[in-house]
Amino acid sequence: MPYKIAFDIGHKPRGKLDENLTELRDFLNNNGFICYNFLETPITHNSLKPFDVLVFACPDFSKVSSLEISEISSWVHEEGGGLLLLSHAGGDRGRNSNLSELSQNFGILFENDQVLDNSYNLGMENMPIITSFIPPHPITNGITSLCYRSGCSLTIVGTAFSIASSNETSEPFSTPLVCVAEPEKGRVCAIGSYEMFRDRIGGGFNNEEHPSFAYNLFSWLISDYRMELHSSGAIPEITPQEVINPPQSLNSMSMNSELQNLDISFPGKISGSSDLIGLLKLFQSQINVIKGTIDKLVDSVMITQENKFERKVSQNTPSKPIILEESKSEEYLKKSFTPGIDDLLESNGELSELPPKPQSFKKSGESISIALPSIDDNSELKSAPKLRFKKKTKKEDLIAEKNGLEDKLNSIKSLINFMDKKLKAGSIDKKSYEKRITQLKTDLKKVQSRIEEINKEL
């Protein structure tokens, strides 16, 4: 019997099976697994029982509730569930999510950073090629290299352990990238890059060894306890409507195609609680199908409207922001030049033309005066008060650059101290230490030199 993988879509994931993870989905469906669209919100222990693996493919501006974290944790511990957590560059802060609140229950944290490597990469520093797979593990069995595209690093805070680390040339270097844990009956894996599994991109799923890595990963996430449950037939069935179908374009999709297949009839007699539960599950599945269809339609309409709006507005929008001085002009702008959507749309629903760009500019010293049109009560154009715009001085730019360089200087010094401590503790060999220290001292000299140049200019 194929093992069942639930891909959460209730927490706005960046990775979606029917959009940018289709290659992973088809690969898994052809190799002993079935991928499901998991729409349950909130997620509960009971709703997870039919599934062997739960995947969070980088929630985006959405957080898992404390109740869901508790329910998911109990499912992993008691039902032997497999949990896969995938993040992105910037970690929780970058995505405004909270995967670390879930992963810390298993001894893992996602860092708010990005793994970069100028020496070993797939054409860009944010696509490092990693080759350090220690200790040996079933997930990395037979794997010699992976592309860790646009990913963050991890930190171990409990009994979890790392099975893949960044290179010595990476920043941050020699840090965990793939971590695993085995709490009671279940299994957990955390990876800081969901883009390793994305469709049709460099360093994505079509990378040479990524399919093998994915197969090893999902095979390992099936715990021994789940295998025993399958053998004994103790796992409940899932209604067919919850299975993800191959992607279908919205233009060719009939709005009624899925709805026509729904059967909302039910027997006149309900003999017991089991019949009632079966009926409710059927209705729940049908509601999920309808919800998915509505979501697709809403997203499509919103994207279409946004594109229309951007095309019209971009023709009359300055390419660079201008800093306004504090004056009465700010109140004037809010009153006269903040159109609502009704003002921008004509009666036929199309965007109306915006006021033309000012034809002339009058320069005076460090400021620019622009004559803007205004509309009086009789909708006639009249001359508006002149607005003064400030230009940033060269001195301000230099000071800002110096502040940034001083922060970088402190970071490099901290890294040098950290490397000294690692050498004294014997956690790094002398050759690797000298190589890293040489690079850090070179960077240190460059930064100090630039700060001296700025000080002279100031």
C-alpha positions as CSV (number, residue, x, y, z in Angstrom):
1,M,0.0,0.0,0.0
2,P,1.4,3.4,-0.9
3,Y,2.3,5.7,2.0
4,K,0.4,8.9,2.4
5,I,2.0,12.3,2.4
6,A,0.0,15.4,3.5
7,F,1.3,18.7,2.1
8,D,-0.2,21.5,4.3
9,I,-1.8,24.3,2.3
10,G,-3.7,25.9,5.1
11,H,-0.7,28.1,6.2
12,K,0.0,29.8,2.8
13,P,3.1,27.7,1.8
14,R,5.5,29.0,-0.9
15,G,5.9,25.4,-2.0
16,K,2.7,24.2,-3.7
17,L,2.2,20.7,-5.2
18,D,0.0,21.9,-8.1
19,E,2.1,25.0,-8.9
20,N,5.9,24.7,-8.2
21,L,6.4,21.3,-6.7
22,T,4.7,19.3,-9.5
23,E,7.9,17.4,-10.4
24,L,8.4,16.3,-6.8
25,R,4.7,15.3,-6.6
26,D,4.8,13.2,-9.8
27,F,8.1,11.6,-8.7
28,L,6.7,10.6,-5.3
29,N,3.4,9.4,-6.7
30,N,5.4,7.0,-9.0
31,N,7.6,5.7,-6.3
32,G,5.4,4.2,-3.5
33,F,3.8,7.4,-2.1
34,I,0.6,9.4,-2.7
35,C,0.6,13.2,-2.2
36,Y,-2.5,14.8,-0.7
37,N,-3.8,18.3,-0.5
38,F,-4.1,18.8,3.3
39,L,-6.7,21.6,3.9
40,E,-7.4,21.0,7.6
41,T,-7.4,24.2,9.7
42,P,-6.8,23.9,12.5
43,I,-4.6,20.8,12.2
44,T,-5.5,18.2,14.9
45,H,-4.1,14.9,16.0
46,N,-7.2,13.1,14.7
47,S,-7.1,14.8,11.3
48,L,-3.5,13.6,10.8
49,K,-4.1,9.9,11.7
50,P,-4.6,8.7,8.1
51,F,-1.3,10.3,7.0
52,D,2.2,9.0,7.3
53,V,4.0,12.2,6.7
54,L,3.1,15.9,7.1
55,V,5.0,18.5,5.1
56,F,5.2,22.3,5.8
57,A,6.7,23.7,2.5
58,C,7.7,27.1,3.8
59,P,4.7,28.9,5.3
60,D,4.6,32.5,4.1
61,F,3.2,35.2,6.3
62,S,1.2,32.6,8.2
63,K,1.9,31.0,11.6
64,V,1.1,27.6,13.1
65,S,-1.1,28.1,16.3
66,S,0.1,26.9,19.7
67,L,-2.8,24.4,19.6
68,E,-1.7,23.0,16.3
69,I,1.9,22.7,17.5
70,S,0.7,20.6,20.4
71,E,-1.5,18.4,18.2
72,I,1.2,17.9,15.6
73,S,3.7,17.0,18.3
74,S,1.4,14.4,19.9
75,W,0.8,12.9,16.5
76,V,4.5,12.5,15.9
77,H,5.2,11.0,19.3
78,E,2.1,8.8,19.6
79,E,1.2,7.9,16.0
80,G,4.8,7.6,14.7
81,G,4.1,10.4,12.2
82,G,6.9,11.8,10.0
83,L,7.3,15.6,10.0
84,L,9.2,17.5,7.3
85,L,9.8,21.2,7.8
86,L,11.1,23.3,4.9
87,S,12.1,27.0,5.2
88,H,13.8,29.6,3.1
89,A,16.5,32.3,3.2
90,G,15.8,34.6,6.1
91,G,14.1,31.9,8.2
92,D,11.1,32.7,10.3
93,R,11.8,36.5,10.4
94,G,12.2,36.6,6.6
95,R,8.9,34.8,5.9
96,N,7.0,36.1,9.0
97,S,6.3,32.5,10.1
98,N,7.1,30.5,13.2
99,L,8.4,27.1,12.1
100,S,11.0,27.3,14.9
101,E,8.2,27.2,17.5
102,L,7.2,23.8,16.1
103,S,10.7,22.5,15.4
104,Q,12.1,23.4,18.8
105,N,9.9,20.7,20.3
106,F,12.3,18.3,18.5
107,G,15.6,20.2,19.3
108,I,15.9,22.2,16.1
109,L,15.8,26.0,15.2
110,F,15.7,27.8,11.9
111,E,18.2,30.8,11.8
112,N,17.2,34.2,10.3
113,D,20.1,34.2,7.8
114,Q,21.1,33.0,4.3
115,V,23.8,30.5,3.4
116,L,26.2,31.9,0.8
117,D,29.3,30.6,-0.9
118,N,31.5,32.4,-3.4
119,S,33.7,29.5,-4.1
120,Y,31.5,26.4,-4.5
121,N,28.1,27.2,-6.1
122,L,25.9,26.7,-9.0
123,G,26.6,30.0,-10.7
124,M,25.4,32.3,-7.8
125,E,26.6,32.6,-4.2
126,N,23.1,31.9,-2.9
127,M,23.2,28.4,-4.6
128,P,26.0,26.7,-2.7
129,I,27.0,23.2,-3.5
130,I,27.3,21.2,-0.3
131,T,29.3,18.0,0.0
132,S,29.7,17.5,3.8
133,F,27.4,14.7,4.9
134,I,28.5,13.6,8.3
135,P,27.6,11.3,10.0
136,P,26.4,8.8,7.4
137,H,22.6,8.6,7.4
138,P,19.9,6.8,5.3
139,I,18.8,10.2,4.0
140,T,22.2,11.0,2.5
141,N,23.1,7.5,1.5
142,G,24.7,7.5,-2.0
143,I,24.5,11.4,-2.1
144,T,27.7,13.2,-3.0
145,S,26.5,16.7,-3.5
146,L,23.4,18.9,-3.2
147,C,22.5,22.5,-4.2
148,Y,21.3,24.3,-1.1
149,R,19.4,27.0,-3.0
150,S,18.2,30.1,-1.2
151,G,18.3,28.5,2.2
152,C,18.9,29.4,5.9
153,S,21.0,27.6,8.4
154,L,19.8,25.6,11.4
155,T,20.8,25.3,15.1
156,I,20.6,22.2,17.3
157,V,19.2,22.8,20.8
158,G,18.3,19.3,21.8
159,T,18.8,15.7,21.0
160,A,18.5,16.3,17.2
161,F,21.7,16.0,15.1
162,S,22.9,17.4,11.7
163,I,23.5,15.1,8.7
164,A,24.5,17.9,6.2
165,S,26.6,21.0,6.8
166,S,27.8,24.1,4.9
167,N,31.3,24.3,3.5
168,E,34.3,25.8,5.1
169,T,34.1,28.5,2.4
170,S,30.4,29.2,3.1
171,E,29.0,32.0,5.2
172,P,28.0,30.9,7.8
173,F,30.5,28.0,7.6
174,S,30.4,24.5,8.9
175,T,26.8,25.0,10.1
176,P,23.9,22.5,10.1
177,L,21.7,22.6,7.0
178,V,19.8,19.3,7.3
179,C,18.8,18.1,10.8
180,V,16.9,15.0,12.0
181,A,15.3,13.8,15.2
182,E,13.6,10.6,16.3
183,P,11.1,11.4,19.1
184,E,9.5,8.3,20.5
185,K,7.7,6.6,17.6
186,G,8.0,9.4,15.1
187,R,10.6,11.0,12.9
188,V,11.4,14.6,12.1
189,C,13.6,16.3,9.4
190,A,14.2,20.1,9.1
191,I,15.8,21.7,6.0
192,G,16.3,25.4,5.5
193,S,15.7,25.3,1.7
194,Y,12.4,24.4,0.2
195,E,13.7,25.6,-3.2
196,M,15.8,22.4,-3.5
197,F,12.5,20.7,-4.5
198,R,11.1,23.4,-6.8
199,D,10.2,22.9,-10.5
200,R,12.3,24.1,-13.5
201,I,14.9,26.2,-11.7
202,G,18.6,25.9,-11.4
203,G,19.4,24.0,-8.2
204,G,15.8,22.8,-7.9
205,F,14.3,19.3,-8.1
206,N,15.8,18.6,-11.5
207,N,19.3,18.9,-10.0
208,E,21.3,15.7,-10.6
209,E,21.0,14.1,-7.1
210,H,17.9,15.8,-5.7
211,P,15.4,13.1,-6.8
212,S,17.5,10.4,-5.0
213,F,17.8,12.7,-2.0
214,A,14.0,13.2,-2.0
215,Y,13.3,9.4,-2.2
216,N,15.7,8.7,0.7
217,L,14.2,11.5,2.7
218,F,10.5,10.5,2.4
219,S,11.4,6.8,2.8
220,W,13.2,7.5,6.1
221,L,10.3,9.7,7.4
222,I,8.1,6.5,7.3
223,S,8.7,5.2,10.8
224,D,8.8,1.5,11.8
225,Y,5.6,2.1,13.8
226,R,3.7,3.5,10.7
227,M,4.8,0.3,8.8
228,E,3.3,-1.8,11.6
229,L,0.1,0.1,11.5
230,H,-0.2,-0.4,7.8
231,S,0.5,-4.1,8.2
232,S,-2.3,-4.5,10.8
233,G,-4.7,-2.4,8.8
234,A,-5.1,0.1,11.7
235,I,-4.8,3.3,9.5
236,P,-8.1,4.9,8.4
237,E,-8.8,5.5,4.8
238,I,-8.9,8.9,3.1
239,T,-11.7,9.9,0.7
240,P,-10.5,10.2,-3.0
241,Q,-11.5,13.9,-3.3
242,E,-8.6,14.9,-1.1
243,V,-5.9,13.6,-3.5
244,I,-4.2,16.3,-5.5
245,N,-4.8,16.0,-9.3
246,P,-2.3,17.1,-12.0
247,P,-2.3,20.9,-12.4
248,Q,-4.9,22.3,-14.7
249,S,-5.0,25.8,-16.1
250,L,-7.7,28.1,-14.8
251,N,-8.7,29.1,-18.4
252,S,-9.4,25.6,-19.4
253,M,-11.0,24.5,-16.1
254,S,-14.7,24.4,-16.0
255,M,-16.1,25.9,-12.8
256,N,-18.6,23.1,-12.6
257,S,-16.3,20.2,-13.5
258,E,-15.4,19.3,-9.9
259,L,-18.7,20.4,-8.5
260,Q,-20.7,18.1,-10.9
261,N,-18.9,15.1,-9.5
262,L,-20.0,15.8,-5.9
263,D,-22.6,13.5,-4.5
264,I,-24.3,15.1,-1.6
265,S,-27.0,12.5,-1.3
266,F,-27.0,10.2,1.8
267,P,-29.0,7.2,3.1
268,G,-32.3,8.0,4.7
269,K,-31.3,5.9,7.7
270,I,-28.3,6.5,10.0
271,S,-27.9,3.3,12.0
272,G,-25.1,4.5,14.3
273,S,-22.3,6.9,15.1
274,S,-20.0,5.3,12.5
275,D,-22.5,6.1,9.7
276,L,-22.8,9.7,10.9
277,I,-19.1,10.1,11.1
278,G,-18.7,8.7,7.6
279,L,-21.4,11.2,6.3
280,L,-19.7,14.1,8.0
281,K,-16.3,13.2,6.5
282,L,-17.9,13.0,3.1
283,F,-19.4,16.5,3.5
284,Q,-16.1,17.8,4.8
285,S,-14.3,16.5,1.8
286,Q,-16.8,18.1,-0.6
287,I,-16.5,21.4,1.2
288,N,-12.7,21.2,0.8
289,V,-13.0,20.7,-3.0
290,I,-15.4,23.7,-3.2
291,K,-13.0,25.8,-1.1
292,G,-10.0,24.9,-3.3
293,T,-11.9,25.9,-6.4
294,I,-13.0,29.2,-4.9
295,D,-9.5,30.0,-3.8
296,K,-8.1,29.4,-7.3
297,L,-10.7,31.7,-8.8
298,V,-10.2,34.5,-6.2
299,D,-6.4,34.4,-6.7
300,S,-6.7,34.5,-10.5
301,V,-9.1,37.5,-10.4
302,M,-6.9,39.4,-7.9
303,I,-3.7,38.8,-10.0
304,T,-5.5,40.0,-13.1
305,Q,-6.7,43.2,-11.4
306,E,-3.3,43.9,-9.9
307,N,-1.6,43.5,-13.3
308,K,-4.0,45.9,-14.9
309,F,-3.5,48.4,-12.1
310,E,0.3,48.1,-12.2
311,R,0.5,48.5,-16.0
312,K,-1.5,51.8,-15.9
313,V,0.2,53.3,-12.8
314,S,3.7,52.4,-13.8
315,Q,3.4,54.7,-16.9
316,N,3.1,57.7,-14.6
317,T,5.1,56.7,-11.5
318,P,8.6,58.0,-10.9
319,S,11.4,55.4,-10.9
320,K,13.0,56.7,-7.8
321,P,11.4,57.9,-4.5
322,I,11.6,61.6,-3.6
323,I,11.8,62.8,0.0
324,L,9.2,65.5,0.8
325,E,9.9,68.2,3.3
326,E,7.4,68.6,6.1
327,S,5.0,71.3,5.1
328,K,1.4,72.0,4.3
329,S,2.0,70.3,1.0
330,E,1.8,66.9,2.6
331,E,-1.8,67.6,3.6
332,Y,-2.5,69.0,0.2
333,L,-1.2,65.8,-1.5
334,K,-3.3,63.5,0.7
335,K,-6.4,65.6,-0.2
336,S,-5.8,66.0,-4.0
337,F,-3.6,63.1,-5.1
338,T,-4.7,59.9,-3.2
339,P,-7.3,58.4,-5.6
340,G,-9.5,55.6,-4.5
341,I,-10.1,52.6,-6.7
342,D,-13.5,54.1,-7.8
343,D,-11.6,57.2,-9.0
344,L,-9.2,55.1,-11.0
345,L,-11.8,52.9,-12.7
346,E,-14.1,54.1,-15.4
347,S,-17.7,52.9,-15.7
348,N,-16.7,50.0,-18.0
349,G,-14.3,48.7,-15.3
350,E,-11.1,49.7,-17.1
351,L,-8.5,52.0,-15.5
352,S,-8.8,55.7,-16.5
353,E,-5.8,57.8,-17.5
354,L,-3.9,59.4,-14.6
355,P,-2.9,63.1,-14.7
356,P,0.0,63.8,-17.0
357,K,3.6,64.1,-15.8
358,P,4.8,67.7,-15.0
359,Q,6.4,69.2,-18.1
360,S,9.0,71.4,-16.5
361,F,11.3,71.4,-13.4
362,K,12.9,74.4,-11.8
363,K,16.2,73.7,-10.0
364,S,17.4,75.9,-7.1
365,G,20.5,75.0,-5.2
366,E,20.0,71.7,-3.4
367,S,16.2,71.6,-4.0
368,I,13.8,71.1,-6.9
369,S,10.5,72.9,-7.3
370,I,7.7,71.1,-9.2
371,A,4.4,72.7,-10.1
372,L,1.7,70.2,-9.6
373,P,-1.9,70.4,-10.9
374,S,-4.9,70.5,-8.5
375,I,-8.6,70.3,-9.1
376,D,-11.0,72.8,-7.6
377,D,-14.7,72.3,-6.8
378,N,-15.6,73.0,-10.5
379,S,-13.2,70.2,-11.7
380,E,-11.0,72.8,-13.4
381,L,-7.2,72.7,-13.3
382,K,-5.4,75.5,-11.4
383,S,-1.9,76.2,-10.4
384,A,-0.9,74.3,-7.1
385,P,1.4,75.5,-4.4
386,K,5.0,74.7,-5.2
387,L,6.6,71.7,-3.3
388,R,10.2,71.6,-2.1
389,F,12.1,68.3,-2.5
390,K,15.3,67.5,-0.6
391,K,18.2,65.7,-2.2
392,K,20.5,63.5,-0.1
393,T,23.9,65.0,0.3
394,K,27.2,63.2,-0.4
395,K,28.2,63.6,3.3
396,E,25.0,61.7,4.4
397,D,25.8,58.9,2.0
398,L,29.4,58.6,3.3
399,I,28.2,58.5,6.9
400,A,25.7,55.8,6.2
401,E,28.3,53.7,4.3
402,K,30.7,54.2,7.2
403,N,28.1,53.0,9.8
404,G,27.5,49.8,7.7
405,L,31.2,49.1,7.4
406,E,31.8,49.5,11.1
407,D,29.0,46.9,11.7
408,K,30.7,44.6,9.3
409,L,34.1,45.2,10.9
410,N,32.7,44.1,14.3
411,S,31.2,41.0,12.7
412,I,34.6,40.0,11.2
413,K,36.3,40.5,14.5
414,S,33.7,38.4,16.3
415,L,34.3,35.6,13.7
416,I,38.0,35.7,14.2
417,N,37.6,35.3,18.0
418,F,35.1,32.5,17.3
419,M,37.7,30.7,15.1
420,D,40.4,31.1,17.8
421,K,38.1,29.5,20.3
422,K,37.3,26.6,18.0
423,L,41.0,26.0,17.4
424,K,41.8,26.0,21.2
425,A,38.9,23.6,21.8
426,G,40.2,21.3,19.1
427,S,36.9,21.4,17.1
428,I,38.7,22.5,14.0
429,D,42.0,21.4,12.4
430,K,44.9,23.9,12.0
431,K,44.8,23.8,8.2
432,S,41.1,24.8,8.0
433,Y,41.7,27.4,10.7
434,E,44.5,29.1,8.9
435,K,42.6,29.1,5.6
436,R,39.6,30.7,7.2
437,I,41.6,33.2,9.3
438,T,43.5,34.3,6.2
439,Q,40.3,35.1,4.4
440,L,38.8,36.9,7.4
441,K,42.0,39.1,7.9
442,T,41.9,40.0,4.2
443,D,38.3,41.1,4.5
444,L,39.2,43.0,7.7
445,K,42.0,45.0,5.9
446,K,39.6,45.9,3.1
447,V,37.0,47.2,5.4
448,Q,39.5,49.2,7.5
449,S,41.0,50.7,4.4
450,R,37.6,51.9,3.1
451,I,36.7,53.4,6.5
452,E,40.0,55.3,6.5
453,E,39.2,56.6,3.0
454,I,35.7,57.8,4.1
455,N,37.2,59.5,7.2
456,K,39.6,61.5,4.9
457,E,36.7,62.5,2.7
458,L,34.7,63.6,5.7
